[in-house]
Amino acid sequence: MKIDTPRYLQLVFIATLVVTSGALQCGNPRNNRVSANRHNRLDTSISSSLTNTENGIEDNVQVFLRFSPLIGGPPIPLHVEVILAEGDADKRKDAESKGTIYIRKTNNLASMAFLNAYPQLHRLDFLPENPTDPSTVVRLTSFQSVPGKLRHRHYSQNITASSDAKQDGKGITVLLPVGSIPCQKKSGATSSNVISTALDFTNERRDNVYDDLRIFLGKNCLSFALDLLLELNNVHGIQRVDSWNKIDF
């Protein structure tokens, strides 16, 4: 189906490609300080049974950025989250997804049916603690900080059929493939290790580094997403997508 791409969406694409590509070529992420817990910690013990015993190779972890409307905000894809998909359950669909930017007119994960090719999926993002509170909107639009929270959502099997995947709201969403993290027992890097790295990174920064959210000149959803990608790239190495050569509406 062909639809006219709005000008602002084209600008989002361009800005995203430039920022993401540049960030992944940077050096180590900032050495953020660790403090005592204020929030509940994420479960880092999630295990994966997606192992291919041949040559000790385990299925790769695919890395995506998903852009969606802010909760309670306009239907423009301004919020950013990192999606980690475990297991190449369907090689053909996986190959197709690597160079494809997915755009949907509905803000729910269920519209990305190809994600069902992955047995497990993890979504990590940074958002206000009370995103629908009118005072939150006022403070953010006046460039003040608000209390923030880090979030992790985990799906197993038939991902897009889950009730949570259907309830994100309305508006345009964009799914951008970043690359993949190869997992091999020989090198000690399994999909469980990759997920644990992401959750450990989040836990270690949830109490002071990412306790407040600010649109400009502070921590926000984009800075969290890029910091997490840098950490995964530095620890495990992300084999980045060479080019985005297709748009799927």
Solvent accessible surface area in square Angstrom, and as a share of the most:
residue,aa,sasa,rsa
1,M,160,0.72
2,K,197,0.84
3,I,57,0.29
4,D,138,0.71
5,T,36,0.21
6,P,46,0.29
7,R,161,0.59
8,Y,84,0.32
9,L,2,0.01
10,Q,67,0.30
11,L,92,0.46
12,V,28,0.16
13,F,23,0.10
14,I,99,0.50
15,A,56,0.44
16,T,14,0.08
17,L,50,0.25
18,V,101,0.58
19,V,58,0.33
20,T,5,0.03
21,S,42,0.27
22,G,38,0.37
23,A,13,0.10
24,L,6,0.03
25,Q,126,0.56
26,C,79,0.47
27,G,52,0.50
28,N,130,0.67
29,P,24,0.15
30,R,139,0.51
31,N,153,0.79
32,N,25,0.13
33,R,172,0.63
34,V,88,0.51
35,S,44,0.29
36,A,89,0.69
37,N,81,0.42
38,R,133,0.48
39,H,40,0.18
40,N,136,0.70
41,R,117,0.43
42,L,29,0.14
43,D,83,0.43
44,T,46,0.27
45,S,89,0.58
46,I,31,0.16
47,S,86,0.55
48,S,23,0.15
49,S,104,0.67
50,L,32,0.16
51,T,53,0.31
52,N,66,0.34
53,T,117,0.68
54,E,123,0.55
55,N,133,0.68
56,G,20,0.19
57,I,68,0.35
58,E,4,0.02
59,D,36,0.18
60,N,34,0.17
61,V,0,0.00
62,Q,4,0.02
63,V,1,0.01
64,F,3,0.01
65,L,0,0.00
66,R,2,0.01
67,F,14,0.06
68,S,6,0.04
69,P,8,0.05
70,L,72,0.36
71,I,79,0.40
72,G,71,0.68
73,G,36,0.35
74,P,68,0.42
75,P,81,0.51
76,I,52,0.26
77,P,2,0.01
78,L,89,0.44
79,H,19,0.09
80,V,5,0.03
81,E,2,0.01
82,V,0,0.00
83,I,0,0.00
84,L,0,0.00
85,A,0,0.00
86,E,1,0.01
87,G,1,0.01
88,D,16,0.08
89,A,66,0.51
90,D,44,0.23
91,K,130,0.55
92,R,148,0.54
93,K,70,0.30
94,D,8,0.04
95,A,68,0.53
96,E,85,0.38
97,S,0,0.00
98,K,74,0.31
99,G,12,0.12
100,T,5,0.03
101,I,9,0.04
102,Y,15,0.06
103,I,4,0.02
104,R,46,0.17
105,K,119,0.50
106,T,66,0.38
107,N,10,0.05
108,N,27,0.14
109,L,0,0.00
110,A,28,0.21
111,S,30,0.19
112,M,0,0.00
113,A,63,0.49
114,F,25,0.10
115,L,0,0.00
116,N,59,0.30
117,A,9,0.07
118,Y,1,0.00
119,P,20,0.13
120,Q,22,0.10
121,L,0,0.00
122,H,0,0.00
123,R,2,0.01
124,L,1,0.01
125,D,0,0.00
126,F,0,0.00
127,L,6,0.03
128,P,18,0.12
129,E,55,0.25
130,N,88,0.45
131,P,26,0.16
132,T,98,0.57
133,D,55,0.29
134,P,103,0.65
135,S,62,0.40
136,T,11,0.07
137,V,74,0.43
138,V,95,0.55
139,R,96,0.35
140,L,21,0.10
141,T,91,0.53
142,S,54,0.35
143,F,116,0.48
144,Q,73,0.32
145,S,26,0.17
146,V,4,0.02
147,P,70,0.44
148,G,0,0.00
149,K,71,0.30
150,L,9,0.04
151,R,60,0.22
152,H,35,0.16
153,R,35,0.13
154,H,74,0.33
155,Y,14,0.05
156,S,66,0.42
157,Q,119,0.53
158,N,96,0.49
159,I,0,0.00
160,T,11,0.06
161,A,49,0.38
162,S,37,0.24
163,S,77,0.50
164,D,58,0.30
165,A,0,0.00
166,K,115,0.49
167,Q,135,0.60
168,D,40,0.21
169,G,39,0.38
170,K,182,0.77
171,G,8,0.08
172,I,31,0.16
173,T,0,0.00
174,V,4,0.02
175,L,0,0.00
176,L,4,0.02
177,P,4,0.02
178,V,4,0.02
179,G,6,0.06
180,S,8,0.05
181,I,0,0.00
182,P,47,0.30
183,C,1,0.00
184,Q,74,0.33
185,K,110,0.47
186,K,186,0.79
187,S,82,0.53
188,G,50,0.48
189,A,18,0.14
190,T,31,0.18
191,S,1,0.00
192,S,25,0.16
193,N,60,0.31
194,V,0,0.00
195,I,3,0.01
196,S,28,0.18
197,T,21,0.12
198,A,0,0.00
199,L,1,0.00
200,D,57,0.29
201,F,4,0.02
202,T,0,0.00
203,N,2,0.01
204,E,67,0.30
205,R,23,0.08
206,R,13,0.05
207,D,15,0.08
208,N,36,0.18
209,V,24,0.14
210,Y,1,0.00
211,D,37,0.19
212,D,70,0.36
213,L,11,0.06
214,R,80,0.29
215,I,62,0.31
216,F,120,0.50
217,L,179,0.89
218,G,36,0.35
219,K,37,0.16
220,N,30,0.15
221,C,15,0.09
222,L,67,0.34
223,S,20,0.13
224,F,1,0.00
225,A,0,0.00
226,L,24,0.12
227,D,4,0.02
228,L,0,0.00
229,L,0,0.00
230,L,17,0.08
231,E,35,0.16
232,L,0,0.00
233,N,35,0.18
234,N,61,0.31
235,V,81,0.47
236,H,42,0.19
237,G,28,0.27
238,I,13,0.06
239,Q,110,0.49
240,R,100,0.37
241,V,26,0.15
242,D,148,0.77
243,S,57,0.37
244,W,68,0.24
245,N,121,0.62
246,K,110,0.46
247,I,77,0.39
248,D,41,0.21
249,F,62,0.26
